[in-house]
Amino acid sequence: MQAPAKPSNEELRIETLRQFLILDTPPEERFDNLTRAAAAFFRVQIAVVSLVDVNRQWFKSACGLDAKETPRDVSFCGHAILQDDVMVVPNTLLDERFIDNPLVTGEPKIRFYAGAPLKARNGVNVGTLCLIDREAKNLSPADLDMLKDMAKVVVQELEKTPSIRNSL
């Protein structure tokens, strides 16, 4: 298993994430609506708004998954925040980074992953809107565009916090 590297702007990224004042907050319909819509639109079993903290990825919203967080060192989203485009893993069993990942070998038995980075106004990726399925699959170019657009809506919701509007 290949643990994700940390972005070069990690300190600013974590500071930005903390300014959202959202970690460990209760579920909110505005995020749950988005993950339910994503799961239905993309026909996947799981859709998550994942925020990548120092040592964990915490789920603000998860449709089809009971977990509230997982360790960052086994997270797919920790890899996805390292790039600006959607990270797609069509089949985890064919990807050296994930083939022996405990989230692949055990529950939830991830076979497909796609994560669109959640880019804050200051340019740092604080997490992802991600799609997960227990079957390998691919996304069309139109699907990738839709996932990016949905991730932008998640960021708009995150940035509605008054302290964020004034500081970023």
Number of C-alpha atoms within 10 A of each C-alpha: 12 14 15 18 11 13 16 9 12 15 12 16 23 17 12 21 23 14 18 18 14 13 16 11 9 9 12 10 10 12 20 18 12 22 26 18 15 24 21 14 12 17 13 19 17 23 29 26 27 27 27 26 20 15 11 17 25 22 24 21 27 26 22 17 14 10 11 13 17 16 14 19 19 22 22 26 27 28 21 25 27 19 12 14 13 20 21 20 23 18 19 24 18 12 11 11 17 23 18 16 21 15 18 18 15 10 9 17 16 25 22 21 26 25 30 29 31 29 20 21 15 11 14 21 28 26 29 30 31 28 25 27 22 18 15 16 16 14 14 8 9 9 13 20 14 15 24 20 13 19 25 18 16 20 21 15 12 20 18 11 14 12 12 18 13 8 10 12
